[in-house]
Amino acid sequence: MTRRLPPLNAVRAFEAAARHLSFTKAAEELHVTQAAISHQVKSLETYLGLKLFRRLNRALVLTDEGQSYLPPVRRIFDQLYEATNRLSGHDAHGKLTISVLPSFAARWLVPRLGRFIAAHPEIDVRVAPSADLVNFAREDVDVGIRYGRGRYPGLRVDRLMTEDIFPVCSPALLRGPTPLKKPKDLKAHILLHDDDHGDWRTWLLAANAEAVDPTRGPVFTDSSMLIQAAVAGHGVALARGALVADDLGSGHLVRPFELSLPVEFAYYLVCPESIAGRPKVVAFREWLLQESERRQLGSAEAD
């Protein structure tokens, strides 16, 4: 018996419009005009003999029929995508694009990435530094590494490592006419800031060094520049542990004081659920979790 199927381009347009609840965003994703999306959806509604969307003044909503039609349509497209990737070998080979914060890429990921490349030469790694949250529906990105609370609805989320903050500086600042011996000695040194002054204020209170002005000193919007300024001896930075681990290990930076404060944010690996099981994504996730565990164990041994 011949299967009677709806026009697949129209179904694809419906799925994108329903996922975004926007003809404009669907058009951007599929690289067509908004009018083409509208025409395709109307042709599918004519084929089915029912309405899939209600068009309000400033919003697009699914009808009851549209809501019931969307889940199986999405599953079909996901299955088709997975089957095509398996057939073409993209599951285990090919490009793996990683969206990552520039500071984390420069200070933690890239120095370790050679081990992953050596273990998986069949995977072509592409690192895309960005401070923006990745839109997996619109961008050619496989996985993202983000610093936050771990609330990323609709995505697979794996926590990589928790974080703490503490002062770091060049070893040269431990010597000289005003050596750093106690937190109150910070009064004679430049404080380097990451984005704002809130973290320094909290740390100084915890260290009973209220006499030190937490607002003094330059502000860096990029953590890598903040750390580089500390390495160069321009002042004392309040840094996240993961970002200064290598500089502490090499002796380029030292911790003048033992006090560290935990922060509520952590680093997370995120990706769409639909691709979480692909071999190249699994390989990167497992390697990243192993590297993160190695870092946590190294911190515990140092303590």
C-alpha positions in Angstrom: 0.0 0.0 0.0 1.3 3.4 -0.9 1.9 5.7 2.0 0.3 9.1 1.7 2.6 11.5 3.3 2.3 15.3 3.8 4.8 17.6 2.0 8.0 17.2 4.0 9.2 20.8 3.5 5.9 22.0 4.9 6.3 19.7 7.9 9.8 20.9 8.5 8.6 24.5 8.4 5.9 23.7 10.9 8.3 22.0 13.3 10.7 24.9 13.2 7.9 27.5 13.7 6.3 25.5 16.5 9.7 25.1 18.3 10.4 28.8 18.2 6.7 30.0 18.2 7.9 32.4 15.6 7.8 32.4 11.8 10.7 34.9 11.7 13.0 32.7 13.8 12.0 29.6 11.8 12.8 31.4 8.6 16.3 32.4 10.0 17.0 28.8 11.0 16.0 27.3 7.7 17.5 30.2 5.6 14.3 31.1 3.9 11.9 34.1 4.0 9.2 34.5 6.6 6.7 34.5 3.8 8.0 31.1 2.7 7.5 29.7 6.2 3.9 31.1 6.3 3.1 29.6 2.9 4.5 26.2 3.8 2.5 26.1 7.1 -0.7 27.2 5.3 -0.2 24.4 2.7 0.2 21.8 5.5 -2.9 23.1 7.2 -4.8 22.8 3.9 -3.4 19.3 3.5 -4.5 18.2 7.0 -7.8 20.2 6.9 -7.2 21.9 10.3 -5.5 24.8 11.9 -2.1 24.3 13.6 -1.5 27.8 14.8 -3.5 30.7 16.2 -2.0 34.0 15.0 -2.5 36.7 17.7 -1.5 40.4 17.6 2.0 39.9 18.8 2.3 36.2 19.4 2.0 32.8 17.7 0.5 29.9 19.6 -0.2 26.3 18.8 -3.8 25.0 18.5 -4.7 21.8 20.4 -4.1 20.0 17.1 -0.7 21.6 16.6 0.3 20.7 20.1 -0.6 17.1 19.6 1.2 17.0 16.2 4.5 18.6 17.2 5.9 15.8 19.5 5.8 12.9 17.0 7.0 15.3 14.2 10.0 16.3 16.3 10.8 12.6 17.1 10.7 11.8 13.4 13.1 14.6 12.5 15.4 13.6 15.4 15.4 10.0 14.3 16.1 11.0 10.7 18.9 13.2 11.8 20.5 10.5 13.9 20.2 7.9 11.2 21.8 10.2 8.6 24.7 11.0 10.9 25.3 7.3 11.7 25.3 6.5 8.0 27.7 9.3 7.1 30.0 8.6 10.1 29.4 12.0 11.7 28.6 10.3 15.0 32.1 9.2 15.8 34.1 11.3 13.3 34.1 14.8 11.9 33.9 18.2 13.5 33.1 18.8 17.2 32.4 22.5 17.9 32.8 23.6 21.5 31.4 27.0 22.7 33.3 28.1 25.7 34.0 31.2 27.8 37.2 32.8 26.5 38.8 32.9 29.9 38.1 29.2 30.6 39.3 28.3 27.1 42.6 30.1 27.4 43.4 29.3 31.0 42.1 25.7 31.5 40.7 24.0 28.4 43.2 24.7 25.7 46.3 23.8 27.8 44.7 20.3 28.3 43.1 19.8 24.9 46.1 18.2 23.4 45.4 15.1 25.4 41.9 14.8 24.0 43.1 15.4 20.4 45.8 12.7 20.9 43.3 10.2 22.2 40.7 11.0 19.4 42.5 12.0 16.2 39.3 11.1 14.3 37.5 14.1 15.8 38.2 17.6 14.4 38.0 19.9 17.4 36.8 23.5 16.8 36.9 25.9 19.8 34.6 28.8 19.6 35.2 31.3 22.5 32.1 33.3 23.4 30.7 34.8 26.5 27.1 34.5 25.1 24.8 31.5 25.8 24.8 29.4 22.7 21.6 28.9 20.8 21.9 25.3 19.7 18.8 25.6 17.4 20.5 28.4 15.3 24.2 27.9 15.7 26.5 25.2 14.5 27.7 24.2 17.9 27.7 20.7 19.5 28.5 21.4 23.1 29.0 24.4 25.4 30.9 25.0 28.6 29.3 27.6 30.8 29.8 29.1 34.3 26.6 29.5 36.2 24.0 27.9 38.4 23.4 24.9 36.1 19.9 26.0 35.1 19.7 25.4 31.4 16.2 24.1 30.5 15.9 21.7 27.7 19.5 20.7 27.7 21.6 17.9 29.1 23.7 19.4 31.9 26.8 17.8 33.5 28.6 19.6 36.3 32.3 19.7 35.7 33.7 21.4 38.8 32.8 23.7 41.6 34.8 26.8 42.2 36.3 29.0 44.9 38.0 32.4 44.9 41.2 33.6 46.6 43.9 36.3 46.2 46.8 35.6 43.9 49.8 37.7 43.0 53.3 37.6 41.6 55.9 36.2 44.0 57.7 39.6 43.8 54.9 41.1 45.9 55.8 38.9 48.8 59.1 40.8 49.0 60.1 44.4 49.0 59.3 47.4 51.2 55.6 46.4 51.7 55.6 42.6 51.7 52.2 40.7 51.8 52.1 38.9 55.1 48.6 39.6 56.4 45.4 40.6 54.7 45.6 44.1 56.1 48.8 44.5 54.1 46.7 44.7 51.0 46.1 48.4 51.9 49.5 49.2 50.4 48.9 47.2 47.2 46.7 47.6 44.1 43.6 45.4 44.0 42.8 43.9 40.6 39.1 43.4 39.9 37.1 41.0 37.7 34.0 42.9 36.4 33.1 44.5 39.7 34.2 45.0 43.3 31.7 42.8 45.1 34.0 39.7 45.5 36.8 41.7 47.0 34.4 43.3 49.5 33.2 39.9 50.6 36.7 38.4 50.9 38.0 41.4 52.9 35.2 41.1 55.3 35.8 37.4 55.8 39.5 38.1 56.3 38.8 40.8 58.9 40.5 43.4 56.7 37.7 46.0 56.6 40.3 48.8 56.6 41.2 47.9 53.0 39.2 49.8 50.4 37.6 47.2 48.2 36.8 49.7 45.4 40.4 50.6 44.6 42.2 49.4 41.5 41.5 48.6 37.8 38.6 46.5 36.5 39.0 43.8 33.8 36.0 42.4 31.9 38.0 39.4 30.9 39.4 37.1 33.5 42.4 36.2 31.4 43.5 39.8 31.3 43.0 40.0 35.1 45.3 37.0 35.7 47.9 38.3 33.2 48.0 41.6 35.1 48.6 39.7 38.3 51.4 37.6 36.7 53.0 40.8 35.5 53.1 42.1 39.1 50.6 44.9 38.6 48.6 44.1 41.7 46.7 41.4 43.6 43.8 39.6 41.9 40.9 37.8 43.4 40.8 34.8 41.0 38.8 31.6 40.5 40.8 28.5 41.3 40.4 26.7 37.9 41.7 29.7 36.0 45.0 30.1 38.0 45.8 26.4 38.6 48.5 26.2 36.0 50.1 29.6 37.0 50.2 28.5 40.6 51.7 25.2 39.6 54.4 26.9 37.5 55.2 29.5 40.2 54.1 32.5 38.1 51.5 33.2 40.8 51.4 32.5 44.5 48.6 32.6 47.1 49.7 35.2 49.7 46.9 34.0 52.1 45.1 30.7 52.7 41.6 32.1 53.0 39.4 31.1 50.0 35.6 31.5 49.6 33.3 29.1 47.8 31.0 30.6 45.1 27.6 29.4 44.1 28.5 29.2 40.5 30.2 26.2 38.8 31.3 25.1 35.4 28.9 23.0 33.4 29.0 21.1 30.1 25.7 21.5 28.2 24.3 20.1 24.9 20.9 19.2 23.4 19.4 16.0 24.6 19.0 14.9 21.0 22.8 14.7 20.4 24.0 13.8 24.0 24.5 10.1 23.0 26.6 10.7 19.9 30.0 9.0 20.2 32.0 12.2 19.6 30.0 14.1 22.2 30.2 11.1 24.7 34.0 10.9 24.1 34.4 14.6 24.9 32.1 14.5 27.9 33.9 11.6 29.4 37.4 13.1 28.8 36.3 16.5 30.2 34.8 14.9 33.4 38.1 12.9 33.9 40.1 16.1 33.5 37.8 17.9 35.9 38.2 15.1 38.5 41.9 15.3 38.1 41.8 19.0 38.8 39.6 18.5 41.9 41.9 15.7 43.2 44.9 18.0 42.6 43.3 20.8 44.6 42.5 18.4 47.4 46.1 17.1 47.5 47.4 20.7 47.5 45.2 21.5 50.5 
